[in-house]
Amino acid sequence: ITLPGDDKLPPTGIGDDDLSHMTNWVECLRSRQQPVATVENGFRHSVACIMAARSYWEGKRLYWESKSETILDRAPQA
């Protein structure tokens, strides 16, 4: 997954001890600049993790309905 404006893939395997994400966030607090990972990126990542966990626990496929921003048990109507 790439962020808008990125022309190459991000690094893989960043461990929990890598401080680059936190450092970027603190620097952006000070400078009022946009961080590398936005709130929207965090939201999308969280939804994917929640859906994966629920799908595993419930043993079924789940769907994302973007208009209402809800997780559904059935495919959204077109």
C-alpha positions as CSV (number, residue, x, y, z in Angstrom):
1,I,0.0,0.0,0.0
2,T,1.3,3.4,-0.9
3,L,0.2,6.8,0.3
4,P,-0.9,9.5,-2.2
5,G,2.2,11.0,-3.9
6,D,4.5,8.1,-3.1
7,D,6.2,6.6,-6.1
8,K,7.8,3.6,-4.4
9,L,6.8,0.9,-1.9
10,P,7.3,1.7,1.8
11,P,9.8,-0.4,3.8
12,T,8.6,-3.7,5.1
13,G,9.2,-5.3,8.5
14,I,9.4,-2.1,10.6
15,G,9.6,-3.3,14.2
16,D,8.1,-1.9,17.3
17,D,11.5,-0.4,18.3
18,D,11.6,1.8,15.2
19,L,10.9,5.4,16.4
20,S,10.5,6.9,12.9
21,H,6.6,7.1,13.1
22,M,6.6,8.7,16.6
23,T,9.5,11.0,15.6
24,N,7.5,12.2,12.6
25,W,4.4,12.7,14.7
26,V,6.3,14.8,17.3
27,E,8.0,16.9,14.6
28,C,4.6,17.6,13.0
29,L,3.2,18.7,16.3
30,R,5.9,21.3,16.6
31,S,5.9,22.4,13.0
32,R,2.1,22.1,12.3
33,Q,2.9,20.1,9.1
34,Q,1.0,17.1,7.9
35,P,2.4,13.8,9.2
36,V,3.4,10.9,6.9
37,A,0.5,8.9,8.3
38,T,-2.8,10.9,8.5
39,V,-5.8,10.3,10.6
40,E,-7.5,8.9,7.6
41,N,-4.7,6.3,7.1
42,G,-5.0,5.3,10.8
43,F,-8.8,5.0,10.5
44,R,-8.5,2.7,7.4
45,H,-5.8,0.6,9.0
46,S,-7.9,0.2,12.2
47,V,-11.0,-0.8,10.2
48,A,-9.0,-3.5,8.3
49,C,-7.6,-4.9,11.6
50,I,-11.1,-4.9,13.2
51,M,-12.6,-6.6,10.2
52,A,-9.8,-9.2,10.1
53,A,-10.2,-10.0,13.8
54,R,-14.0,-10.2,13.6
55,S,-13.9,-12.3,10.5
56,Y,-11.6,-14.8,12.2
57,W,-13.6,-14.9,15.4
58,E,-16.9,-15.2,13.7
59,G,-15.7,-17.5,10.9
60,K,-17.3,-15.6,8.1
61,R,-16.6,-13.0,5.4
62,L,-17.3,-9.4,6.3
63,Y,-17.8,-6.4,4.0
64,W,-17.1,-2.7,4.2
65,E,-19.8,-0.2,3.3
66,S,-18.0,3.0,2.6
67,K,-21.1,5.4,2.4
68,S,-22.2,4.6,5.9
69,E,-18.8,3.5,7.1
70,T,-20.1,0.3,8.6
71,I,-19.0,-3.3,8.7
72,L,-21.7,-5.7,7.2
73,D,-22.3,-9.4,7.2
74,R,-23.4,-9.3,3.6
75,A,-22.2,-7.6,0.4
76,P,-23.4,-4.0,0.3
77,Q,-26.1,-3.2,-2.2
78,A,-24.9,-1.4,-5.4
